[in-house]
Amino acid sequence: MAKRLSIHDLREMKARGEKITMITSYDYTSAKILDEAGTDILLVGDSLGMVVLGHEGTLHVTLDAMIHHSRAVANGAKRAMIVIDLPFGTYSSSDLPLSLRTASRAISEGHAHAVKIEGGRRMAPVVGALNASGIPVMGHIGLTPQSIYLIGGYRVQGRSAEAAKRLVLAAKALEAAGAFAIVLELVPAELARKVSKVLTIPTIGIGAGPYCDGQVQVLHDMMGMYQDFVPKHTKRYANIAEVMREGAKNYLDEVRAGKFPGPEHSVDLKTVIKTKNNGPARKL
């Protein structure tokens, strides 16, 4: 069995200049495939609210839903580190006991190896409290979808000199508090390069240019399954939606034409017996 990646492995990858790969996953089957492909981190993202559950955003995802999907991902991944998003309203710097209860459930019930939280310097106490309880934390700054109403939309962050300075300070504060990595979402590439250089922990970019220590993409975006819209930062590596439509159409046509199922897909009772203990059928 392949060795499970740890937060120490990720830090060493940054030191070697080796890029870190992260993809979202929400179920056993995709987790198994992505793990076998060699993905370093599987993120059980609250993006499941949009690409799996059909919500307009991430704010309606519950902790129970996140745990449910995380447990399925954990069943499929043998090498990749599993990071789970803590959903909106389940953690706060003003309620550290709540944050600890939430993160503890995510790890113990969701079988994840680390949690991800959104927010800058105000989240440093949360990172510290979770670390003190043995829970690794990945930070997330720049565009933070759980604060979308406060931000005012899906906009690039850190464009002004003052905003860029705040983002650098936020990254440093999260690192000082004990975060093992930080996601940078929708920030200018040069700013992402600066943050990546000043930190000793890895940065994982999404819409933040090529200079981060790693990259993350939403599976359903990059594989062409989610077609409501395509984020600008997404590169489509497949068009699975089209493959599924074509496959479904072929199935429907064959059923309606009486071509499926054929003899090879049907059970012939003359050539099947059952074991005495009513076990599985066995061909003669």
Number of C-alpha atoms within 10 A of each C-alpha: 5 7 8 13 16 17 19 10 12 23 19 14 17 19 13 9 11 13 17 21 18 24 21 26 31 26 18 17 15 18 28 20 14 21 22 14 9 12 18 23 24 28 29 31 23 27 26 22 19 18 21 12 13 13 14 11 17 22 18 16 21 17 20 14 14 22 23 17 19 30 22 21 28 25 14 19 23 18 20 27 23 30 28 31 25 24 24 19 15 16 21 18 16 12 12 17 15 16 21 22 13 18 29 19 15 27 21 12 14 26 20 25 20 23 24 23 28 23 19 21 20 15 21 22 19 26 31 21 18 23 17 12 11 11 19 22 29 25 26 27 23 28 24 22 21 19 16 15 9 9 13 8 12 13 15 14 21 20 13 9 10 9 13 20 14 16 23 20 15 23 30 21 19 29 24 14 20 23 27 23 25 27 27 31 24 23 23 18 17 14 23 28 17 14 25 23 15 11 17 15 25 28 29 29 29 22 22 24 19 15 20 27 27 22 21 21 20 21 23 24 23 20 18 20 18 19 12 10 8 14 11 8 15 17 13 15 11 14 16 16 15 12 13 12 11 12 12 12 12 11 15 13 13 13 12 9 9 10 10 15 11 8 8 8 8 9 10 10 9 8 10 12 14 11 10 7 6 8 9 9 12 10 11 7
